[in-house]
Amino acid sequence: MKVSLLDPCQDPEPPGWEDFRNAEGLSAIWAYDVIAASSEGSWARPLLAVFHDGDRVAGVVGAVYIGLRPPGSGRMPRPRREPLVLDVRLPGHSNGPTWHFGDEVSHATRRELLRRFERAARRHLGLGVAGALYRMVAEPQVSLVARRGAIMRQSPGGTVMSLPWASVEGWIGSLSRNRRSTLRRQTRKIAAAADLVVTEGRARLDLDPAELAELNRTHTARLASRFDPRPDLPVAYFAALLAREDVSVISYHSADRLLGFAIVFEHPTSPIYGPWAALRPEEGGRKDLYFDSYARIVAGAVGQGGKRLFGGRGMIDVKLSLGFEYVPMKLVAVPRWAMG
């Protein structure tokens, strides 16, 4: 099986990528143009591995590499000129490891292909590569990247909720009495706000991607961790998402001002709650928008026959109260000498 390394910001989409994405039921997160847009101008540079079995894509790995960077600097990494870390994740992705293989690829073969990816990345990036970080590794995948010399730590886990209900009321009725009554009050309050405009839909070309990017930047800056630095999602990323028919956006406006938004990566059975951002009340925002967004997203997922909803990481206690289950994940750090 052949492995190719690509920079989606520079290299054209490889043959078979979109066929593979559609056949495997991968959401818009994995669209090649979306991945390219997510790294436009970023200090975390993308590096994709594509495994071809003949003319057919059999698997992909998404990663970025980062270098030495003063806090607040947007300087891009310099391969072969400074220490680098291969960070195996994709911007905007928070529900599991950023690799995917076809069902026909065995567990043992997947492990070997990930090692081949490491060897290829090490050659491509040069002697400065200090190691690889595998993030958001759920338990079934840990054995693919664990090895002698690797360091494993608990990582913030993800969330997923089964959707056995025929309507959103079925979901609300399954919650605790306190959460049930609070959620109903919150959604009624949002619906009754005469000065609030709530719009839902796909291909939301009525929205300004620069406005979404700025709101997302200020929102995520409050949650940033120095142990898990993440580049801002650029305007190009939101522009790419807003144009897609397989991406829904819920927006909240008052007096033409964007107060908050939620992005949903649509899927026939397993939609994903993507980026959420909102102004705080002291900034002119509104309370309860976050909870209202869940009611709308669950209603949409159930109405389309969805079987489960991925909720990402963060706000775990709130999500558990909304019926999500916690998915433990690990971070696996592989030093250079153990790569490949």
URZI-V69249 format. One record per helix or strand. SS is the DSSP state (H for helix, E for strand). FROM is the first residue (numbers start at 0). TO is the last residue. If there is no record, write none. Layout:
BEGIN
ss->SS from->FROM to->TO
ss->SS from->FROM to->TO
END
This chain:
BEGIN
ss->E from->1 to->5
ss->H from->16 to->22
ss->H from->27 to->29
ss->H from->31 to->37
ss->E from->44 to->52
ss->E from->55 to->66
ss->E from->83 to->87
ss->E from->98 to->100
ss->H from->106 to->124
ss->E from->128 to->137
ss->H from->138 to->144
ss->E from->150 to->161
ss->H from->167 to->172
ss->H from->176 to->191
ss->E from->196 to->201
ss->H from->208 to->220
ss->H from->234 to->241
ss->E from->246 to->253
ss->E from->256 to->264
ss->E from->269 to->277
ss->H from->280 to->282
ss->H from->288 to->302
ss->E from->307 to->309
ss->H from->315 to->320
ss->E from->324 to->334
ss->H from->335 to->337
END
